[in-house]
Amino acid sequence: MEQAFNEALLKLCMLMYRIDGKITLTEQDYFQSIYSHLDWQGEQDLDEFQRQSIHQVRQAVDSGEVKAYILSLKDALTFNAKKALTVAQGISLVDGDIAEEEQEILDYLQNRLLAKALD
């Protein structure tokens, strides 16, 4: 279950830094910090997982299916809902500006997707 959470957390981070259309160095550094401190136990190489996940995130953003994409991560993210929300908030705030799209995702996570797990 922890591996599924790690995978979902990385995907969420990628979505958060991509959703506003600009990827800053501070966001990349924040992501790299999360990425480098994971206890990766996946069958797939972490770098390959990252490449595939970036492609999935791009597709979700380009097709307007962001909420559906986040919903697909729900079960894994509820494993540690507080950490998931904290990391999402952190990557949103690290560049000094929370874009409207980022705030929508944070609200969706906190008030809908992870609400029961956060109580």
Beta strands, then each sheet from edge to edge (+ up, - down):
end
